[in-house]
Amino acid sequence: MSAGGTGQAEPDRGEAGGVRTALAGLTTRGRSFLAAGIAAAICAYVLGQSDLLRVGLLLAVLPLLCATVLYRTRYRVAGSRRLSPARVPAGSEARVHLRVDNVSRLPTGLLMLQDRVPYVLGPRPRFVLDRVEPGGRREVSYRVRSDLRGRYPLGPLQLRLTDPFGMCELTRSFSTYDTLTVIPRVEPLAPVRLSGEAKGYGDGRQRSLALAGEDDVIPRGYRYGDDLRRVHWRSTARYGELMVRREEQPRRSRCTVLLDTRGIGYEGAGPDSAFEWAVSGTASALVHMLERGFSVRLLTDNGSSVPGEGADGFAGTGQDSADAAGLMMDTLAVIDHSDGTGLSRAYDLLRGGNEGLLIAFLGDLDEEQAAVVAKMRQRSGGAVAFVLDPDTWVRETTDVPGPGAPHEERLRMLREAGWTALSVPRGASLNDLWRQADRDRSGLTAVSGEAL
């Protein structure tokens, strides 16, 4: 359970500060009663009406008495919060569960519970709790939703104490808060053979050594009980002692997903912008390749990657795959435009010929950056690029076609360098483009059998 804060609704006992706090908590009704009482007392003094004076005193004393009693209330209330789930895709809802426990020996009066949430998540939730018995609890919940990625704080939880007459309200805030992470939308992708490899874990073309703990192919010294059929005679003759072969270890294919975050490469903003499509596409590709057993690496134009990511990226095995996906989604949840103007940094971080499959989501490219991307093909086993068409993404209302020539020229440069390059128009489905990339590479109209 995610604690949203625990505390007590018992106010401080400062002298002057306590009086000011109590008077500041008077509601409109309480202030009206106090003003009416003072006015009646003044009129009674001027007119010499003792009965009117008694009425005025009653009207003035009632709100002050309510404020004093409410301020000196000794019951304590503990509150907690639980998010379900704490990580949610953009456009989906999460439910927030609030619990209030009365940890004092006295029943509470009327309580108003309020949680602070950012405006983007919706209106501020408010709940009215009539009475909580000693040792009792009350549970309420509300829903939050955001179309924008990000990390949003929830809290602190606020508790409003009111008297039965509605003369005074005092607010108590708990100290802690929770964080809701809104991650990019992930689109399921079809299993295809973009790089011509059979699978992520096994005998693919571009492979890396598996994680520690698995045998490698380097011969080692003979140990009692080793099978003599594993004796490596060449190494035995070289080292002058009996050497045996270690079992050949499984190899895992690599995949690097490159996200172009340059601010000059995208136009527009909001959940339907070109940049958000690229971020969502990156998230979808990362999750898909992890599920296929690849060692996946996230790379941006400025070279930043996921905290905790190894040199070979994250391995897609079991629970580690889910944890790796969570870390990558958290990184993409807060990723934003960079101030960079080029992709040279990303090119420098690509190791020659050892990157395996390279999947790139690119914004608008000029001739110079298209040349840099074209050279990246030499440092990968296979390369697929999704290049956003700036003309269709910028144009929202007009039907007049854009020039298109520079964009098509950039695609041609990439294809001549060996990339499988596809243009991404506004509103395109990544899964459709994913299948199209496979058809462009293999020349097939359907994919069957064991796939990527």
C-alpha positions as CSV (number, residue, x, y, z in Angstrom):
1,M,0.0,0.0,0.0
2,S,1.3,3.4,-0.9
3,A,1.0,5.7,2.1
4,G,-0.2,9.1,1.2
5,G,0.5,10.6,4.6
6,T,-0.4,9.9,8.2
7,G,-1.0,12.5,10.8
8,Q,-3.6,13.9,13.3
9,A,-6.2,16.5,13.0
10,E,-5.3,18.0,16.4
11,P,-4.3,21.7,16.1
12,D,-1.4,23.5,17.8
13,R,-2.1,25.2,21.0
14,G,-0.4,28.6,20.4
15,E,-2.0,31.6,22.0
16,A,-2.1,34.4,19.5
17,G,-1.6,32.0,16.5
18,G,-4.4,29.8,17.7
19,V,-6.9,32.6,18.0
20,R,-6.0,33.9,14.5
21,T,-6.4,30.4,13.1
22,A,-9.7,29.9,14.7
23,L,-11.1,33.2,13.5
24,A,-9.7,32.7,10.0
25,G,-11.7,29.5,9.9
26,L,-15.1,31.2,10.2
27,T,-17.3,30.4,7.2
28,T,-19.5,32.9,5.4
29,R,-22.4,31.9,7.7
30,G,-20.2,32.4,10.8
31,R,-19.0,35.8,9.7
32,S,-22.6,36.8,8.9
33,F,-23.7,35.7,12.4
34,L,-20.8,37.6,14.0
35,A,-21.5,40.8,12.0
36,A,-25.3,40.6,12.7
37,G,-24.6,40.2,16.4
38,I,-22.3,43.2,16.5
39,A,-24.8,45.3,14.6
40,A,-27.6,44.2,16.9
41,A,-25.6,45.0,20.0
42,I,-24.7,48.5,18.6
43,C,-28.4,49.2,17.8
44,A,-29.5,47.9,21.2
45,Y,-27.0,50.3,22.9
46,V,-28.2,53.3,20.8
47,L,-31.9,52.5,21.2
48,G,-31.7,51.3,24.7
49,Q,-33.3,47.9,24.0
50,S,-32.0,45.2,26.3
51,D,-33.8,42.4,24.6
52,L,-32.1,43.3,21.3
53,L,-28.8,43.3,23.1
54,R,-29.4,39.8,24.3
55,V,-30.2,38.7,20.8
56,G,-27.0,40.4,19.5
57,L,-24.8,38.8,22.1
58,L,-26.3,35.4,21.2
59,L,-25.6,35.9,17.4
60,A,-22.0,37.1,18.1
61,V,-21.1,34.4,20.7
62,L,-22.4,31.4,18.7
63,P,-19.8,31.5,15.9
64,L,-17.0,32.3,18.3
65,L,-18.0,29.4,20.6
66,C,-18.1,27.0,17.6
67,A,-14.7,28.1,16.5
68,T,-13.2,27.7,20.0
69,V,-14.7,24.2,20.4
70,L,-13.7,23.1,17.0
71,Y,-10.1,24.4,17.4
72,R,-9.7,22.6,20.8
73,T,-11.0,19.3,19.5
74,R,-8.7,16.5,20.6
75,Y,-9.5,13.7,18.2
76,R,-6.8,12.5,15.9
77,V,-7.3,11.3,12.3
78,A,-4.8,9.3,10.2
79,G,-5.0,9.3,6.4
80,S,-3.4,7.1,3.7
81,R,-3.6,6.9,-0.1
82,R,-3.2,4.0,-2.6
83,L,-2.8,4.3,-6.4
84,S,-4.1,1.6,-8.7
85,P,-2.0,1.4,-10.8
86,A,0.8,3.8,-10.0
87,R,1.9,3.7,-13.7
88,V,-0.8,4.2,-16.3
89,P,-0.7,4.8,-20.1
90,A,-1.7,8.3,-21.4
91,G,-5.4,8.4,-22.0
92,S,-6.2,5.7,-19.4
93,E,-7.6,6.0,-16.0
94,A,-6.1,5.3,-12.6
95,R,-8.1,5.0,-9.4
96,V,-6.9,6.7,-6.1
97,H,-8.1,5.1,-2.9
98,L,-8.2,7.2,0.3
99,R,-8.6,5.8,3.8
100,V,-9.3,7.8,6.9
101,D,-8.8,6.2,10.4
102,N,-10.0,7.7,13.6
103,V,-7.2,6.8,16.1
104,S,-8.6,8.8,19.0
105,R,-11.1,7.8,21.7
106,L,-13.6,10.3,20.6
107,P,-16.0,10.2,17.6
108,T,-15.4,12.8,15.0
109,G,-17.8,15.4,13.8
110,L,-18.5,16.2,10.2
111,L,-15.3,15.8,8.1
112,M,-14.6,17.0,4.6
113,L,-11.8,15.2,2.8
114,Q,-9.9,16.9,-0.1
115,D,-7.0,15.7,-2.1
116,R,-4.8,18.0,-4.2
117,V,-4.3,16.9,-7.8
118,P,-2.7,18.8,-10.7
119,Y,-5.2,20.5,-13.0
120,V,-4.3,18.2,-15.9
121,L,-5.6,15.2,-14.0
122,G,-9.1,16.6,-13.5
123,P,-11.0,18.5,-10.8
124,R,-10.0,18.4,-7.2
125,P,-11.9,15.6,-5.4
126,R,-13.9,16.3,-2.3
127,F,-15.7,14.0,0.0
128,V,-18.0,14.5,3.1
129,L,-17.7,12.0,6.0
130,D,-20.5,12.3,8.4
131,R,-19.1,10.7,11.5
132,V,-16.3,8.3,12.3
133,E,-16.6,6.3,15.5
134,P,-13.5,5.7,17.7
135,G,-11.2,3.3,16.0
136,G,-13.3,3.3,12.9
137,R,-12.3,3.9,9.3
138,R,-13.8,5.3,6.1
139,E,-12.6,4.6,2.5
140,V,-13.4,6.6,-0.6
141,S,-11.9,6.6,-4.1
142,Y,-11.8,8.8,-7.2
143,R,-10.4,8.5,-10.7
144,V,-7.8,10.5,-12.5
145,R,-6.9,10.7,-16.2
146,S,-4.4,12.5,-18.3
147,D,-3.7,12.6,-22.1
148,L,-0.2,14.0,-21.4
149,R,2.8,12.1,-20.3
150,G,4.5,13.0,-17.1
151,R,5.0,12.5,-13.4
152,Y,2.2,14.1,-11.4
153,P,2.2,14.6,-7.6
154,L,-0.9,13.7,-5.7
155,G,-1.4,15.3,-2.3
156,P,-1.0,16.3,0.3
157,L,-4.3,15.1,1.6
158,Q,-6.3,17.8,3.4
159,L,-9.0,17.3,6.1
160,R,-11.6,20.0,6.8
161,L,-13.2,20.0,10.2
162,T,-16.6,21.6,10.6
163,D,-19.0,22.3,13.4
164,P,-22.6,21.1,13.3
165,F,-23.9,24.6,12.6
166,G,-21.5,25.3,9.7
167,M,-20.0,28.3,11.5
168,C,-16.4,27.4,11.2
169,E,-14.0,25.2,9.1
170,L,-10.5,24.3,9.9
171,T,-8.1,22.6,7.4
172,R,-5.4,20.1,8.4
173,S,-2.9,18.9,5.8
174,F,-0.9,15.7,5.9
175,S,2.8,15.9,5.0
176,T,3.4,13.3,2.3
177,Y,2.2,12.7,-1.3
178,D,2.4,10.1,-4.0
179,T,3.4,10.3,-7.7
180,L,1.3,9.1,-10.6
181,T,3.4,8.3,-13.7
182,V,1.7,8.7,-17.0
183,I,3.6,6.7,-19.6
184,P,3.3,6.8,-23.4
185,R,0.7,4.8,-25.2
186,V,2.0,1.4,-26.3
187,E,0.6,-0.1,-29.5
188,P,0.8,-3.9,-29.9
189,L,3.0,-4.8,-32.8
190,A,2.9,-7.8,-35.1
191,P,5.7,-10.4,-34.9
192,V,7.7,-9.8,-38.1
193,R,11.3,-10.4,-39.3
194,L,12.5,-6.9,-39.8
195,S,16.2,-7.9,-39.6
196,G,15.9,-11.3,-41.1
197,E,16.8,-12.9,-37.7
198,A,14.9,-15.9,-36.4
199,K,14.4,-14.7,-32.8
200,G,15.9,-12.6,-30.0
201,Y,17.4,-15.4,-28.0
202,G,19.3,-18.1,-29.9
203,D,20.9,-18.2,-33.3
204,G,20.3,-14.7,-34.7
205,R,22.7,-13.1,-37.1
206,Q,23.7,-10.2,-34.9
207,R,24.2,-11.5,-31.4
208,S,25.9,-10.8,-28.1
209,L,27.1,-12.9,-25.2
210,A,24.4,-13.7,-22.8
211,L,24.4,-12.4,-19.2
212,A,26.8,-13.6,-16.5
213,G,26.4,-17.1,-15.2
214,E,26.2,-18.9,-18.6
215,D,29.1,-20.8,-20.1
216,D,31.3,-19.2,-22.6
217,V,33.3,-20.7,-25.5
218,I,36.8,-20.2,-24.0
219,P,38.5,-23.5,-23.1
220,R,39.4,-24.1,-19.4
221,G,41.5,-26.5,-17.5
222,Y,40.4,-30.1,-17.0
223,R,38.5,-30.9,-13.8
224,Y,37.9,-34.2,-12.2
225,G,34.7,-35.6,-13.6
226,D,34.7,-33.7,-16.9
227,D,33.7,-35.6,-20.0
228,L,36.8,-36.6,-22.0
229,R,34.8,-36.0,-25.2
230,R,35.0,-32.3,-24.4
231,V,38.9,-32.2,-24.4
232,H,40.1,-29.4,-26.7
233,W,43.3,-30.9,-28.1
234,R,44.6,-27.8,-29.8
235,S,44.5,-25.8,-26.5
236,T,45.9,-28.8,-24.7
237,A,48.9,-28.8,-27.0
238,R,49.3,-25.1,-26.7
239,Y,49.1,-24.8,-22.9
240,G,50.8,-28.1,-22.1
241,E,48.0,-29.3,-19.9
242,L,44.6,-31.0,-20.5
243,M,42.0,-28.4,-21.6
244,V,38.3,-29.0,-22.1
245,R,35.7,-27.0,-24.1
246,R,33.1,-25.1,-22.2
247,E,29.5,-25.5,-23.4
248,E,28.7,-22.9,-26.1
249,Q,26.5,-20.3,-24.4
250,P,23.3,-19.0,-25.8
251,R,23.5,-15.7,-27.6
252,R,21.1,-12.9,-27.4
253,S,20.3,-10.5,-30.3
254,R,20.7,-6.8,-29.7
255,C,18.3,-4.1,-30.6
256,T,18.9,-0.3,-30.3
257,V,15.9,2.0,-30.5
258,L,16.9,5.6,-31.4
259,L,14.5,8.5,-30.6
260,D,15.1,11.8,-32.1
261,T,14.2,14.5,-29.5
262,R,15.6,17.6,-31.3
263,G,13.2,20.5,-30.9
264,I,13.9,21.7,-34.4
265,G,12.8,18.4,-35.8
266,Y,9.1,18.6,-34.7
267,E,6.3,21.1,-35.0
268,G,3.3,21.4,-32.8
269,A,2.5,20.2,-29.3
270,G,-0.1,18.3,-27.4
271,P,-1.1,14.6,-27.2
272,D,-1.7,14.4,-31.0
273,S,1.6,16.0,-32.0
274,A,4.4,14.5,-34.1
275,F,6.7,14.2,-31.1
276,E,4.2,12.4,-29.0
277,W,3.7,9.9,-31.9
278,A,7.5,9.3,-32.0
279,V,7.6,8.8,-28.2
280,S,4.7,6.4,-28.3
281,G,6.3,4.5,-31.3
282,T,9.6,4.2,-29.4
283,A,7.8,2.8,-26.3
284,S,5.9,0.3,-28.5
285,A,9.1,-0.9,-30.2
286,L,11.0,-1.2,-26.9
287,V,8.3,-3.3,-25.3
288,H,7.9,-5.5,-28.4
289,M,11.6,-6.2,-28.7
290,L,11.9,-7.0,-25.0
291,E,9.0,-9.4,-25.3
292,R,10.8,-11.2,-28.1
293,G,13.9,-11.8,-25.9
294,F,16.2,-9.1,-27.3
295,S,18.8,-7.1,-25.3
296,V,17.2,-3.7,-25.8
297,R,18.9,-0.3,-25.6
298,L,17.3,3.1,-25.7
299,L,19.3,5.9,-27.3
300,T,18.4,9.6,-28.0
301,D,20.1,12.2,-30.1
302,N,22.0,13.6,-27.2
303,G,23.2,10.2,-26.1
304,S,21.2,9.9,-22.9
305,S,19.9,6.5,-22.0
306,V,17.9,4.8,-19.2
307,P,19.4,5.0,-15.7
308,G,20.8,1.6,-14.7
309,E,21.0,0.4,-18.3
310,G,24.0,-1.9,-19.0
311,A,26.4,-1.6,-21.9
312,D,24.3,-4.1,-23.8
313,G,21.0,-2.7,-22.8
314,F,18.3,-4.5,-20.9
315,A,17.8,-8.2,-21.3
316,G,14.3,-9.4,-22.1
317,T,13.9,-12.4,-19.7
318,G,11.2,-13.1,-17.2
319,Q,10.7,-10.5,-14.4
320,D,13.8,-8.6,-15.6
321,S,11.9,-7.8,-18.8
322,A,9.0,-6.3,-16.9
323,D,11.4,-4.3,-14.7
324,A,13.3,-3.1,-17.7
325,A,10.1,-2.1,-19.5
326,G,9.1,-0.1,-16.4
327,L,12.4,1.8,-16.2
328,M,12.2,2.6,-19.9
329,M,8.6,3.7,-19.7
330,D,9.5,6.0,-16.7
331,T,12.2,7.6,-18.8
332,L,9.9,8.1,-21.7
333,A,7.2,9.5,-19.5
334,V,9.3,12.6,-18.8
335,I,11.4,12.9,-21.9
336,D,11.1,16.2,-23.7
337,H,12.6,18.1,-26.6
338,S,16.4,18.6,-26.5
339,D,18.3,21.7,-27.5
340,G,20.5,19.8,-29.8
341,T,20.7,20.4,-33.6
342,G,22.3,17.2,-34.8
343,L,22.5,13.4,-34.4
344,S,26.3,13.1,-34.3
345,R,26.3,12.2,-30.6
346,A,24.1,9.2,-31.2
347,Y,26.2,8.1,-34.1
348,D,29.4,8.2,-32.0
349,L,27.7,5.9,-29.4
350,L,26.8,3.3,-31.9
351,R,29.5,0.5,-31.9
352,G,30.6,-0.6,-35.3
353,G,28.7,-3.5,-36.6
354,N,27.6,-4.8,-33.1
355,E,24.3,-3.0,-32.6
356,G,22.2,-5.7,-34.2
357,L,18.9,-4.2,-35.2
358,L,18.6,-0.4,-35.2
359,I,15.1,1.1,-35.1
360,A,15.0,4.9,-35.4
361,F,12.1,7.3,-34.9
362,L,13.1,10.5,-36.6
363,G,11.7,14.0,-36.9
364,D,12.4,16.4,-39.8
365,L,15.9,15.9,-41.3
366,D,18.0,18.3,-43.3
367,E,20.5,17.1,-45.7
368,E,23.4,17.1,-43.2
369,Q,21.5,15.1,-40.6
370,A,20.2,12.7,-43.2
371,A,23.8,11.9,-44.1
372,V,24.6,11.3,-40.5
373,V,21.7,8.9,-40.2
374,A,22.7,7.1,-43.4
375,K,26.2,6.4,-41.9
376,M,24.5,4.8,-38.9
377,R,23.5,1.9,-41.1
378,Q,27.2,0.8,-41.3
379,R,27.1,0.3,-37.5
380,S,24.1,-2.0,-37.3
381,G,23.1,-5.4,-38.6
382,G,19.7,-4.1,-39.8
383,A,18.2,-0.7,-39.8
384,V,14.6,0.5,-39.9
385,A,13.7,4.2,-39.8
386,F,10.3,5.9,-39.3
387,V,10.6,9.4,-40.5
388,L,7.8,11.8,-39.7
389,D,6.5,13.7,-42.8
390,P,6.6,17.4,-41.6
391,D,4.1,18.5,-44.3
392,T,1.3,16.3,-43.1
393,W,1.9,16.9,-39.4
394,V,2.0,20.7,-39.6
395,R,-0.9,21.0,-42.0
396,E,-4.1,20.5,-39.9
397,T,-7.0,22.2,-41.8
398,T,-5.9,22.8,-45.3
399,D,-6.0,20.2,-48.0
400,V,-3.4,21.8,-50.1
401,P,-0.5,19.4,-50.4
402,G,2.9,20.5,-49.2
403,P,6.1,20.4,-51.4
404,G,7.2,17.0,-50.1
405,A,10.3,17.0,-52.3
406,P,12.9,17.5,-49.4
407,H,11.3,14.8,-47.4
408,E,11.3,12.3,-50.2
409,E,14.9,13.1,-50.9
410,R,15.9,12.3,-47.3
411,L,14.1,9.0,-47.5
412,R,15.9,8.1,-50.8
413,M,19.2,8.9,-49.1
414,L,18.5,6.5,-46.3
415,R,17.2,3.8,-48.6
416,E,20.3,4.0,-50.7
417,A,22.4,3.6,-47.6
418,G,20.6,0.3,-46.7
419,W,17.9,1.6,-44.4
420,T,14.3,0.4,-44.6
421,A,12.9,3.9,-44.4
422,L,9.2,4.8,-44.2
423,S,7.4,8.1,-44.2
424,V,5.0,8.6,-41.3
425,P,2.0,10.8,-42.2
426,R,-0.3,12.3,-39.7
427,G,-2.5,9.8,-37.9
428,A,-0.6,6.8,-39.2
429,S,-0.8,3.4,-37.3
430,L,2.6,2.2,-36.1
431,N,1.5,-1.5,-36.5
432,D,0.6,-0.9,-40.2
433,L,4.0,0.8,-40.8
434,W,5.7,-2.0,-38.9
435,R,4.1,-4.6,-41.3
436,Q,5.0,-2.4,-44.2
437,A,8.6,-2.2,-43.2
438,D,8.7,-6.0,-43.1
439,R,7.1,-6.2,-46.6
440,D,9.6,-3.6,-48.0
441,R,12.5,-5.6,-46.6
442,S,11.4,-9.2,-47.4
443,G,9.2,-8.5,-50.4
444,L,6.5,-10.7,-48.9
445,T,2.9,-9.7,-48.4
446,A,2.4,-12.0,-45.4
447,V,4.6,-13.2,-42.6
448,S,4.3,-16.8,-41.2
449,G,6.3,-19.2,-39.1
450,E,8.8,-18.2,-36.3
451,A,9.2,-14.5,-36.3
452,L,10.9,-11.6,-34.5
